Amino acid sequence: MKRRTTSGLLDDRIALAAAPDLDARVYAELAHDRSALVRRVLAENDAVPRNVLVELVDADPDLAEVVALRPQAPAALKEPLPVTEHSPESIDVYSADRGACPAVRVGLQEARSTYTSETLGEAYARLTSR
C-alpha cells in the first residue's frame, strides 16, 4: 500500500487518527506515523480495531497504558491497570475475552465502582479463585 496517509499535514493526520469510521488499513498506516502526537490520538480512539492497537503498541510501547484503556484492547494489556480506570464496555469485552461467567463479569463491574486499588487482573484472579 502506498503510504500517502502519513505524508499529509499534521493537522490532517491528527483528524484522521481521531476519526471514528475509517478503514482499518488507514488506522494501521497511522499506527506507524512519524508523529508521536498522531500515534497518541490514535491510541485514544475507541474505534481502532484490536489488531491495529496491538500493532500500535508494538511500534510505540510507551502507548501501552493508553491503549489498554480502549474497549478493544487485548486482555493482557488491560490487566495491569486499576480496575477503576476501565469503562464498563472495556470490562465487558475483557470478560468476554476471558470467557468469564456472568457472576465474574458483574463482580468486575462492581469492583470498578468501589474505588478499589486492585488491578483488573487482580480482580479477575480474586473472582475466579473462589
C-alpha positions in Angstrom: 0.0 0.0 0.0 1.3 3.4 -0.8 1.9 5.5 2.3 0.1 8.6 1.5 -1.9 9.0 4.7 1.2 9.7 6.8 2.6 12.2 4.4 -0.1 14.9 4.7 -0.2 17.9 7.0 0.0 17.1 10.8 -3.5 18.6 11.5 -5.0 16.3 8.8 -3.3 13.2 10.2 -4.4 14.1 13.7 -8.0 14.4 12.4 -7.7 11.1 10.7 -6.4 9.4 13.8 -9.4 10.7 15.8 -12.0 9.7 13.1 -14.5 7.1 14.3 -15.2 5.4 11.0 -12.1 4.8 8.9 -11.0 1.7 7.0 -8.7 -0.5 9.2 -5.9 -0.1 6.7 -5.8 3.7 7.4 -5.7 3.1 11.1 -2.9 0.6 10.5 -0.9 3.2 8.5 -1.4 5.8 11.2 0.0 3.4 13.8 3.4 4.0 12.2 3.0 7.7 11.7 6.2 9.7 12.3 4.4 12.0 14.7 4.1 10.8 18.4 1.0 13.1 18.7 -0.7 11.3 15.8 0.0 7.9 17.4 -1.2 9.2 20.7 -4.5 10.4 19.3 -4.9 7.1 17.5 -4.3 5.2 20.8 -7.1 7.2 22.4 -9.6 6.3 19.6 -12.1 3.7 20.7 -12.9 2.8 17.0 -9.4 1.4 16.3 -9.6 -2.3 15.8 -7.8 -4.7 18.2 -5.1 -5.8 15.6 -4.2 -2.2 15.0 -4.0 -1.5 18.7 -1.5 -4.3 19.1 0.5 -3.0 16.1 0.5 0.5 17.6 1.9 -0.8 20.9 4.5 -2.8 19.1 5.5 0.3 17.2 5.4 2.6 20.2 5.5 0.7 23.6 5.1 4.0 25.5 1.4 3.9 24.4 0.6 0.6 26.1 -1.2 2.2 29.0 -3.3 4.5 26.8 -4.2 1.6 24.5 -5.0 -0.6 27.5 -8.0 1.6 28.3 -9.6 1.1 24.9 -12.5 -1.4 25.0 -11.0 -3.5 22.1 -7.5 -3.7 23.7 -6.2 -7.2 24.3 -6.9 -8.6 27.8 -3.2 -8.9 28.6 -2.7 -5.1 28.1 -5.7 -4.3 30.3 -4.8 -6.4 33.3 -2.0 -4.3 34.9 -4.2 -1.2 35.1 -6.5 -0.4 38.1 -10.0 -1.8 37.5 -11.4 1.6 38.3 -9.8 3.1 35.2 -11.7 0.8 32.8 -15.0 1.7 31.2 -17.9 -0.7 31.6 -17.6 -1.6 27.9 -13.9 -2.3 28.4 -14.7 -4.7 31.3 -17.4 -6.4 29.3 -15.0 -7.0 26.4 -12.4 -8.2 28.8 -14.9 -10.6 30.4 -15.8 -12.0 27.0 -12.2 -12.4 26.1 -11.5 -14.3 29.3 -14.7 -16.4 28.9 -15.9 -15.2 32.3 -19.2 -16.3 33.6 -21.9 -13.7 34.3 -21.1 -13.6 38.0 -17.5 -12.7 37.3 -18.5 -10.0 34.8 -20.8 -8.5 37.4 -18.1 -8.8 40.1 -15.6 -6.9 37.8 -18.2 -4.2 37.2 -18.8 -3.9 40.9 -15.0 -3.7 41.6 -14.9 -0.9 39.1 -17.4 1.1 41.0 -15.9 0.6 44.5 -12.8 2.6 44.0 -10.6 -0.4 44.8 -6.9 -0.3 44.2 -6.9 -3.7 42.5 -5.8 -4.1 39.0 -8.2 -5.6 36.6 -6.0 -8.8 36.5 -6.0 -9.0 40.3 -9.8 -8.5 40.5 -10.3 -11.2 37.9 -8.0 -13.6 39.8 -9.8 -12.9 43.0 -13.2 -13.6 41.5 -12.2 -16.7 39.7 -10.3 -18.3 42.5 -13.4 -18.8 44.6 
